[in-house]
Amino acid sequence: MSTCAEATTWRLPQRVRVSGGEVATGVWGEGPPVVLVHGTPAWSFLWRDVVAELAGHHTVHVWDMLGFGESIADPGVTPSIARQARTLAELVEHWGLDEPSLVGHDIGGGVVLRAHLLEAVPVRGLALVDAAVIGPWNTTFTEHMQRHAEVYRTMPEHVFGDIVAARLRTATHRPMSEDVAAGYLAPWAGAAGQGRWIDQVAAVSCEDTREVVARLDRITAPTLVLWGERDEWLAPSAGDRLAAAIPGARRETIEAAGHFLPEDAPRRTARALLRHLGPASAAGR
């Protein structure tokens, strides 16, 4: 199991063929199944320390979305939220999960909700962490990249690298160490990484969550909406609106934490998830 001290060694050991490409996956622990879904511009690396906490109580399934981390989208496949949701449904079937709990961060929140509400993945529970669901949720940085995608795509690698490195560092409230920052940046290095970054930016659209938002009142599974108090990418008020739109949803805030909540506060994030998803004995840990 990875820890922050071993940040540069994190990787997922298995590969699963899906309709849109090849997905890197990993499974840890024993107990009721939980699937963790990262957002953009992260990868499964975001969950490394949360996995360590959850695996004592749950079977934890982790994956890199298509075009992220070590997962590879097939030529011509757009790594949209809709495509990622279809991929999640395929993975749930591959893993043989009858009723997993789904946890989604950032656009991963849109992915898990779309998988449940539109791809008919049954769930035991839902947790939405700083989740991009109710639009508009694109940041001004992403919108600028979308408008000028070819400029960023053809930008000298070292200039592009400096831009995304500075951007990533604003995702947390606590400063990232050099090793941690390098871990987040590794999938985006070089010309290939630059192209993948622009591909996923171009694919991100509130259109893929519009159908989800229209169905939020149909959610019956216990739902937690968890947010970082100091999120500078998606304001905590977005979490308030999301929780209000889901019947019976519970809203929690973690203090002194930014958008990459599982990075800023992995133990507090894991404990909030354990309280929500069970077992009940975890609440007092």
N, C-alpha and C positions, 0 to 999 in steps of 0.2 A: 504494500500500500504506500502510495506516495505521500510525502509531507512537504511543507514549504521548503525544508532544507534539501529536499530531493527534487525540486521543481523541474529541473531540466531532464529528469529521467522518466517523466510520466508518458505513458503511451498505452493504447488499448491493444490487447493481444489477439483478438479474433477478427476475422473478416467475413462479412455476409454479403452475398450477391442479392441485390434487389432490382426492381424494374428500372431504376434510374441510374444504377452504377454499383459501386462496391463500398460498403459501409464498414468502418472500423468500430468494433464493439468490445465491451468487457463486462463481466458479471462477477460480483463479489458478495459474500455473506450468505446467510440463510434466514428464511422467514417470509412474510408476505411480500410479494413483488412490488418494487418501486422502480419506475423508469425516470431518469433524469435527462432533461433536454436543455442544452445550452442555447444561447442566443448569438447575436452578432455584435462585434467581430471576435467573439470568443470561440472556444472549442471545448471538448470534454475536460481539458485541463482546469477549467473553472471549478469543477466539482471535486477535485482530487481529495481535499481535506474533508469535505462533506461526506464523501463515500466512506472514508475511514470511520466516521461517527455513525452513519446509518447502518453499515454492514453488520454491526453487532445485533441488530434487531430485524433486518430485512434482507431479502435478496435484491441487490441493487444492480440494475441494468443501466449501462452508460453507453452512449454512442456519439460519434461525430456526425453532424448533419452533412448531407451531400455538399461537396465543395469546401468543407471546413475540416480543419485538423488533418487526419490521415484518410478521410473518406473522399472518394473520387467519383465525380459525376461523369456519366457517359457523354461523349460528344453530342452537342445539341440539346442537352438537358438543362433546363433553367432551374437553378436552385431556389425556387420560390417557396413561400410558406406552404402553399398548396401541395407542392411536390414533397416537401419535408413531411407533411402530415400523412400523405399516402405512404411514404417510406416508413414512418413510425407504425402505421397500421400493419405493414408487411413484417416489420420486426416483431411486433407483439404476436403475430401469428407464428413467425419463425421460432420465437422463444416458447411458444405454447402457453401463453399467459391468458387465463380466463377473465380476470378482473383486476388488473394492476392499478396501483396508484400512479398518477402521472404528475410530474413536477416540471414546470417550464419557466425558464428565465428569459426576459427580453422577448425577442420574436419566438423563442421556444414556448412562451405562454400562448401565443397565437397558434403554434403548431399543435400543442397538446389539446387545445380546445377544438381546433378544426378536426383533429383525429377523432375526438369523442363525438362531436356534434354532427360532423359531415361524413366521416369515414366509419362511423358506428362502432368505434372501439369502446367496449364497456369498461367502466372504471369503478374502483372502490372508493377513491378519493382524488381530489385535485388540489394542487398548490401552484399558485401563480406568483412568481418572484420578479418584482420590478418589470412587469410583463407588458409587452407591446400588443395591445388588443383593441382598445377603443381609440380610434383615430381622432385627430391626426397625431401620430406618434413618431414619425421620422424626425430626426434632429436636423438642424440647419446644416450641419456638416454633411450628413448623408444627402440631403436635397441638393447641395452644391455639387457633390460628386456625381449625382445622377444627371444634373444639367450639363456637366462638363466631363462626362465619362471618358471620352476619347483623349482629352487633355491629360487626365490622370493616368490613363492606360499607357500613354506614350511618354510620360514624364521620366527623366533619368531615374534609375533605380534608387540611387542614394538619396535623392531629393524626396521621392515618394516614401522611402523608408523613414526619413526624418519626420515627415508629416504624420504618418500613421503611428509612429512611436510616441510622439507628443500627444496625439489624440487618445491613445490607449491609456496613458497615464492619468487622464481625467476621469476614467471609469471608476476609480476607487477614491475613497476619502483619505485613507491612510496611504502614504507613499509606497509604491511598489519597490521591492528590492531589485537589483539588476538581474538576478537569476529569474525572478518571477516575470519581470517585463520581457526578458528574452524568451521565456516559455510561451507567452501570449503571442509574441511576434514571429516565432519560428515558422508557423505555417504560411506566413505572408512574405517570406524572404525571397529575394531574387525576382527575375522576370516572371517566372511561373506563379509565384505567390502574389505578385502585383496584379497579374491577370485574374487570378481567382478572387482577390479582394474586390476588384471592379465588377466581376461577374455577379458576386453575391449582392453588392450594393445595387446594381441595376435591377436585380430580381426582387428587391424588397418593396412591397407595396401594401398600403392599407386596403386595397381591393381584396386581398386574400383574407382579411379579417372582417370585412363588412358582413359577410354571411354569418360569421361567428357571432358578431355583436347582435344581429337580429334574432339569434337563438339563445342568448344568455339566460333568458327567463325560463328556459326549458331544463336547465341544469338542476338535477336533484341530488347529485353526489355531494358529500361534505366538501366544502371548498375553503381554502385559506388564501388570502391575498396578503402577501408579505412584501414589505418595501424598505429600502434603505432611507433613513431620515435625510441623508445628505446627497440623495441622487440628483446629479446635475444633468443627466440625460433625459430622464422621464420623471417629472415632478411627482412628489408623493400625492398630490391632488388627483393624479391619474389613477392611482391605486384606490383612492376613495370612490371615484366614479365607477371603477370596475367592481368593487365590492358591493356598491349599492345596486348594481345591475344584476347581480347573481343572487337568487333567493337563498337566504340563510348564510351567506358567505361571512367568514370571520376575517377581520382586518387587523393586522399587526404591523408595527413599525419597529425596526431595529435602529437604535441610536448610533450616531457617529459612524455611519456606513454609507457608501455611495452606491452607484448603479450596479457594479459588480459585487453585489452583496455577499455571495458565497466566497469571494476572495477577501473582502474586508473583514467579515465576521463569520468564518466557517462553522465554528462551534455553536454560536448563537443561532445561525441559520439551521444547522442540523437539529438542534434541540427544539426549535419552533416546528420543524417538520415532524419530528418524533411525537411531539405533543398532539399534533393534528392527525397524523397517520397511525399512531399507536406504536408500540403497546403503551397502555396507560401508565405502566411503571416507569416509563422514560420521562414522565413529566417532572419528576422530582430530581432528576440527575443534575 
